[in-house]
């Protein structure tokens, strides 16, 4: 299979690294491709071959609703991180029982709007609980966002996001607690949390992002080869964006 990458240089480089790890998948450089990875919404709309839309949250819900869902997979990269996949596997296999509490702390050094950072974590909450939230409580500051989500089964999620933090590395901690067990994806396992003059920071595993893209591409390619629907859809993207919009109006 040959895949064309229509991305800005930084993202393209990461995808090229991930593609090199896949079996029987090559980068299309002559214009003849079996599939496309793009960050351009206009290109995704016009594409006839299967398409992976990178970072779909950078578009509006109205723009995304116009896309054909049967040939497009949105790039929800966080679902495919090696620190996240085992948590969902434990959840779906019933090892945790009924999910009751999701707690996420994500403190980023990047200076970006907190609601942009919240997209992936809201999507994970919907994914873990298997449904969008029913209740939203919201606290916002220019560089801070705290969201409480209530789910139909009585479960809840607490998402704590801060951007523009001092230091060189971001910190991430996620706990999913169920009626029969708990699963973790945090620095106790994946990195060392450091406390110093510049504040708290973590040495995140350097391959986490690259492996996330690799696993996401494997799902994209697998869906094409097996002629099946992908395990993430534009509907999931729209649900996360709707929750962010509703929270902003609370």
KOLKEMI-734598 format. One record per atom (N, C-alpha, C): y, z, x. Coordinates in steps of 0.05 Angstrom, whole numbers, padded with zeros to 5 digits, always signed. Each point is the difference from the previous one (the first is absolute). Layout:
N
YZX...
! end
This chain:
250
-00024+00000+00017+00024+00000-00017+00025+00000+00018+00019-00016-00008+00026-00001+00015+00022+00011-00017+00016+00018+00011+00021+00013-00015+00027-00006+00014+00019-00008-00016+00027-00004+00009+00017+00025-00003+00016+00007+00021+00017+00023-00001+00029-00009-00002+00013+00005-00022+00028-00006-00005+00015+00026-00002+00006+00012+00023+00011+00027+00002+00022+00001+00021+00017+00021-00001+00019+00004+00021-00015+00008+00025+00012-00004+00024-00015+00003+00025-00015+00026+00004+00013+00023-00007-00012+00026+00004-00026+00003-00017+00002-00007-00025-00024+00002-00018-00021-00020+00008+00009-00024+00007-00019-00021+00008-00017+00008+00024+00013+00014+00019-00015+00009+00024-00022+00019-00008+00006+00018-00018-00020+00020-00009-00023-00014-00014+00006-00019-00017-00021-00014-00014-00017-00017+00019+00013-00012+00020-00015-00015+00020-00020+00017+00014+00008+00024+00008-00018+00019+00013-00024+00007-00019+00006+00004-00025-00021+00008-00019-00019-00024-00005+00011-00024-00003-00016-00024-00004-00020-00004+00023+00009+00006+00024-00017-00005+00023-00025+00018+00000+00000+00021-00016-00022+00018-00003-00021-00008-00021+00007-00020-00016-00017-00008-00023-00019-00022+00009-00024+00001-00012-00021-00020+00006+00004-00025-00017-00002-00023+00013+00002-00026-00014+00027-00003-00015+00021+00011+00010+00027-00003-00011+00018-00008+00023+00016-00021-00005+00018-00010+00022+00028-00004-00011+00019+00000+00018+00028-00006-00007+00004-00030-00003+00010-00008-00022+00005-00029-00005+00027-00007+00012+00000-00019+00018+00024-00008+00014+00007-00029-00005-00017-00014-00014+00006-00029-00004+00008-00006-00029+00005+00020-00016+00009-00004-00027-00023-00002-00020-00024-00002+00009-00023-00002-00018-00013+00028-00002+00006+00015-00021-00010+00027-00002-00016+00004-00026-00018+00019+00001-00016+00007-00024+00014+00022-00016+00018+00015+00013+00014+00022-00013+00026+00006+00015+00017+00015-00013+00027+00005+00011+00006+00030-00001+00012+00010+00021+00013+00026+00000+00030-00004+00004+00015+00010-00019+00029-00005+00001+00016+00024-00009+00024+00002+00010+00019+00020-00010+00020-00012-00019-00002-00026-00004+00020-00015-00017-00010-00002-00028+00015+00011-00019-00007-00002-00028+00001-00029-00010+00020-00015+00010+00002-00028-00008-00025-00016+00009-00009+00006+00024-00024-00014+00010-00024+00008-00016-00002+00026-00007-00024+00010-00015-00001-00013-00027+00023-00005-00013+00001-00012-00026-00010-00029+00000+00006-00014+00022-00007-00029+00002-00027-00005+00011-00012+00020+00013-00025-00004+00014-00023-00005-00019-00017-00020+00007-00023-00007-00016-00026+00014+00010-00001+00006+00026-00023+00014+00011+00003+00030-00004-00022+00015+00003+00002+00030-00002+00021+00011+00019+00015+00020-00010+00023+00009+00015+00001+00031+00001+00006+00011+00023+00004+00028+00004+00030+00004+00004+00013+00015-00019+00029+00005+00002+00005+00026+00015+00011-00003+00024+00005+00023+00017+00024+00016-00011-00002+00026+00001+00021+00018-00008+00013-00008-00027-00017+00000-00021+00010-00009-00027+00022+00018-00011+00002+00024+00009+00020+00019-00010+00028-00008+00007+00004-00019+00018+00026-00009+00007+00012-00019-00021-00016-00006-00021+00009-00017-00022+00004+00017-00025+00013-00011-00020+00004+00014-00025-00024-00005-00019-00003+00018-00019-00021-00003-00020+00003-00026-00015+00024-00007-00007+00005-00025-00015-00009-00024+00016+00005+00000+00026-00009-00022+00017-00030-00001+00002-00013+00022+00003-00029+00001+00003-00015-00007-00025+00012+00006-00023-00014-00006-00026-00004-00030-00004+00015-00016+00014-00002-00029-00002-00023-00012+00016-00013+00016+00017-00021-00010+00017-00026-00003-00015-00017-00018+00010-00027-00004-00011-00018+00021+00013-00011+00018-00016-00015+00022+00010-00029-00007+00009-00010-00023-00009-00027-00007+00006-00004-00012+00028+00022-00008+00013-00003-00012+00026+00017+00016+00021+00011+00022-00008+00017+00015+00018-00008+00029+00003-00003+00010+00024-00006+00028+00006+00025+00013+00013+00011+00021-00012+00022+00014+00012-00009+00017+00024+00016+00001+00021-00007+00014+00024+00006+00030-00002-00017+00015-00012+00002+00030-00001-00013+00011+00024+00013-00001+00023-00012+00006+00025-00011+00028+00002+00014+00020-00012-00007+00028+00003-00028+00005-00012-00008-00015-00020-00027+00004-00012-00022-00005+00021+00006-00015+00020-00020-00009+00019+00001+00014+00027+00017+00021+00002+00001+00015+00025-00026+00015+00004-00009+00001+00025-00026+00014+00006+00002+00030-00007+00023+00012-00001+00003+00028-00008-00001+00004-00030+00005-00022-00015+00001+00002-00030-00026-00009-00013-00012-00021+00011-00025-00011-00012-00022+00022-00005-00006+00017+00020-00020+00020-00005+00007+00020-00023+00025+00005-00004+00009+00018-00021-00007-00013-00027+00007-00025-00004-00007-00014-00025-00030-00003-00004-00014-00005+00022-00029-00002-00002-00013+00026-00010+00010+00022+00011-00009+00027-00010+00007+00004-00029+00024-00009-00007+00010+00003-00027-00017-00016-00020-00004-00026+00005-00014-00017-00019-00030+00006-00001-00011+00011+00021-00028+00007+00000-00006+00026-00015+00021+00014-00008-00003+00025-00015-00003+00025+00018+00003-00003+00026-00004+00023+00018+00022+00021-00005+00023-00008-00009+00023+00018-00004+00001+00011-00028-00017-00010-00018+00002+00007-00028+00024-00014-00013+00012+00013-00019+00024-00011-00013+00025+00005+00017+00014-00021+00008+00024+00004+00016+00021+00017-00014+00010+00020+00013+00019+00018-00013+00028+00001+00013+00001-00002+00027+00026+00002+00014+00000-00018+00024+00020-00017+00001+00006-00016+00024+00026+00010+00012-00001+00006+00025+00024+00009+00014+00005-00018+00024+00024-00011+00002+00007-00018+00022+00026+00009+00012+00001+00002+00026+00024+00004+00016+00003-00024+00019+00021-00015-00004+00005-00023+00018+00029+00001+00010+00002+00006+00026+00026+00002+00012+00003-00022+00020+00018-00019-00005+00003-00024+00016+00024+00000+00018-00003-00011+00023+00023-00002+00018+00018-00024-00008-00012-00020-00014+00015-00023-00009+00023+00008-00019+00022-00014+00003+00023+00005-00018-00001-00020-00023-00016+00006-00020-00003-00018-00023+00002+00016-00026+00005-00013-00022+00002+00015-00026-00027+00015-00006+00002+00025-00007-00025+00015-00006-00017-00012-00022+00013-00014-00020-00016-00011-00021-00017-00023+00010+00009-00014+00021-00016-00021+00012-00025+00012+00013+00004+00023+00014-00023+00014+00012-00019+00011-00021+00011+00006-00023-00016+00013-00021-00020-00019-00013+00005-00026+00002-00017-00020-00014-00030+00004+00007-00006+00001+00026-00028+00001+00008-00013+00026-00010+00015+00022+00001-00012+00026-00007-00004+00002-00031+00018-00011-00015-00003-00001-00029-00024-00017-00007-00003-00023+00014-00024-00017-00005-00026+00015+00007+00000+00016+00021-00024+00015+00007-00006+00021-00022+00021+00012-00011-00004+00020-00021-00013-00014-00024+00010-00023-00009-00011-00014-00022-00029-00008+00006-00005-00008+00025-00027-00009+00008-00020+00024-00001+00008+00022+00011-00018+00024+00001-00006+00010-00028+00020+00001-00017-00004+00011-00027-00010-00021-00020+00001-00026+00008-00011-00021-00016+00017-00008-00023+00025+00008+00000+00018-00006-00023+00029+00006+00008+00020-00013-00011+00027+00007+00005+00007+00028-00011+00021+00012+00010+00007+00027-00009+00013-00001-00027-00001+00023-00014+00013+00003-00026+00026+00015+00001+00003+00017+00020+00024+00017+00003+00011-00003+00028+00027+00000+00002+00013-00003+00026+00023+00021+00002+00000+00015+00022+00022+00017+00007+00010-00008+00027+00026-00001+00004+00011-00015+00022+00024+00016+00012+00000+00002+00027+00022+00012+00015+00008-00019+00022+00025-00009+00002+00008-00020+00019+00025+00009+00016+00000-00007+00025+00023+00003+00018+00002-00027+00015+00021-00005+00014+00003-00026+00014-00024-00007+00019-00011+00021+00013-00022-00006+00018-00025+00017-00007-00002+00008-00025-00023+00017-00008-00007-00006-00029-00026+00001-00006-00009-00006-00027-00025+00017-00005+00000+00015-00022-00023+00015-00008-00007-00008-00029-00025-00008-00004-00009-00009-00026-00025+00016-00009+00001+00011-00024-00023+00012-00012-00010-00018-00022-00026-00007+00001-00012-00018-00020-00022+00015-00015+00001-00002-00026-00021+00012-00017-00018-00022-00011-00026+00005+00000-00020-00020-00008-00014+00009-00026-00012-00020-00015-00012+00007-00026-00022+00021+00001-00014+00003+00023-00022+00019+00001+00010+00028+00007+00026+00003+00002+00011+00026+00008+00006+00003+00030-00008-00021+00016+00005+00001+00028+00029-00006+00006+00008+00005+00025+00027-00004+00008+00002-00009+00029+00022-00013+00007+00005-00008+00028+00028+00010+00008+00002+00010+00024+00025+00008+00012+00005-00018+00024+00020-00016-00001+00006-00019+00022+00027+00008+00012-00001+00006+00026+00023+00011+00014+00007-00020+00022+00022-00014-00002+00007-00021+00019+00028+00004+00011+00002-00002+00027+00026+00002+00013+00002-00023+00020+00023-00011+00002+00005-00023+00019+00022+00007+00019+00001-00016+00022+00021+00005+00020-00004+00027+00014-00025+00008+00004-00006+00026+00013+00004-00003+00030+00007+00022+00014+00003-00002+00030-00027-00003+00013+00000-00011+00024-00025-00003+00015-00008-00030+00001-00022-00005+00013-00010-00027+00004-00022-00008-00018-00014+00019-00012-00023-00007-00017+00002+00013-00027-00012-00013-00020+00000+00010-00027-00024+00020-00003+00001+00016-00022-00021+00019-00006-00010-00005-00027-00027+00000-00003-00012-00004-00026-00023+00019-00005+00000+00012-00024-00021+00018-00007-00007-00004-00030-00026-00003-00006-00008-00005-00027-00025+00016-00006+00000+00015-00022-00023+00015-00010-00006-00007-00028-00025-00006-00006-00008-00005-00028-00021+00022-00007+00007+00016-00019-00017+00023-00008-00011-00005-00027-00027+00002-00002-00013-00004-00025-00014+00025-00010-00014-00002-00022-00014+00023-00012-00024+00009+00016-00010-00018+00018-00025+00007+00015+00004-00003+00030+00024-00007+00009+00004-00003+00029+00027-00011+00006+00005-00004+00025+00026-00010+00009-00003-00020+00023+00018-00018+00003+00000-00019+00022+00028-00001+00013+00001-00004+00025+00025+00001+00015+00004-00025+00017+00025-00007+00003+00008-00021+00019+00027+00010+00012-00003+00016+00022+00025+00011+00011-00003+00004+00030+00020+00013+00012+00001+00002+00029-00021+00018+00012-00013+00017-00017-00021+00017+00011-00024-00017+00009-00002-00024-00011-00022-00017+00008+00009-00025+00016+00023-00011-00007+00008-00026+00010+00021+00001+00022+00013+00022+00004+00021+00001+00020+00007+00029+00007+00018+00003+00019+00009+00026+00008+00028+00004-00011+00005+00021-00015+00026+00007-00010+00015+00015+00022+00023-00010+00007+00016+00012+00022+00026+00012-00011+00007+00024+00008+00024+00013-00008+00018+00003+00025+00024-00010+00000+00017+00001+00023+00029-00001-00007+00017-00005+00020+00029-00001-00003+00008-00021-00021-00015-00022-00001+00008-00022-00018-00012+00004-00028-00013+00022-00005-00012+00005-00026-00030-00006+00001-00012-00001-00024-00029-00005-00001-00006-00030+00001-00020-00007+00015-00009-00027+00002-00030-00001+00006-00012-00023-00005-00029-00002+00004-00006-00025+00017-00021+00002+00015-00010-00023+00015-00021-00013-00017+00008-00019-00017-00018-00013-00018-00018-00019+00016-00025-00003-00009-00019-00018+00013+00013-00028-00001+00003-00012+00024+00015-00026+00002-00014-00022-00015-00026+00001-00005-00014-00022-00013+00000+00003-00030+00011+00021-00011-00003+00004-00029+00012-00023-00016+00024-00009+00007+00013-00022-00014-00015-00026+00004-00008-00006+00025-00015-00024+00006-00027-00001-00015-00014+00022-00001-00025+00001-00014+00004-00002-00030+00022+00010-00010+00007-00003-00029+00003-00029-00007+00014-00015+00017+00003-00029-00005-00027-00014+00002-00016+00008+00020-00026-00013+00003-00018+00005-00024-00001+00024-00010-00016+00006-00024+00011-00015-00025+00026-00002-00001+00012-00014-00023-00007-00030+00001+00001-00012+00024-00008-00027+00003-00029-00004-00006-00017+00019+00007-00029-00002-00007-00004-00001-00030+00015+00016-00015-00002-00001-00029+00010-00027-00011+00022-00010+00011+00011-00025-00008-00020-00023+00005-00011-00001+00024-00019-00021+00006-00026+00004-00016-00009+00025-00003-00024+00005-00015+00002-00009-00029+00023+00005-00013+00004-00009-00027-00001-00030-00003+00011-00014+00020+00000-00030-00001-00029-00010+00003-00013+00010+00020-00027-00009+00006-00020+00006-00022+00003+00023-00013-00019+00009-00020+00009-00008-00028+00023-00014-00002+00011-00009-00026+00002+00023-00020+00013+00021+00009+00003+00024-00017+00029+00009+00000+00007+00017-00018+00027+00011+00000+00003+00020+00023+00024+00003+00010+00005+00020+00021+00003+00027-00012-00003+00021+00017+00001+00027-00010+00028+00011-00002+00020-00017+00003+00028+00007-00005+00013-00024-00013+00018+00005-00019+00012-00022-00015+00030+00004-00003+00013-00021-00009+00029+00001-00006+00005+00022-00020-00019+00004-00018+00004+00021-00020+00004+00028+00013-00015+00004+00022+00003+00026+00014+00028+00001+00013+00009-00022+00011+00027-00001+00011+00021+00007-00021-00003-00013-00023+00020+00004-00022+00000+00029-00010-00024+00012-00001-00002+00028-00009+00015+00019+00019-00003-00005+00027+00013+00017+00019+00031-00004-00002+00008-00025-00002+00029-00005-00003+00011+00012-00025-00015-00001-00022+00009+00011-00025+00004+00030+00002-00018+00014+00015+00002+00029+00003+00025+00006+00017+00005-00015+00020+00024+00004+00016+00026-00004-00017-00001-00020-00016+00024-00006-00017+00004+00023-00021-00023+00009-00011+00002+00021-00020+00010+00026+00013-00010+00005+00024+00009+00024+00014+00030-00001+00006+00009-00023+00007+00029-00003+00007+00018+00005-00025-00012-00004-00023+00016+00004-00025-00003+00027-00012-00017+00017+00012-00004+00027-00011+00025+00017+00004
! end
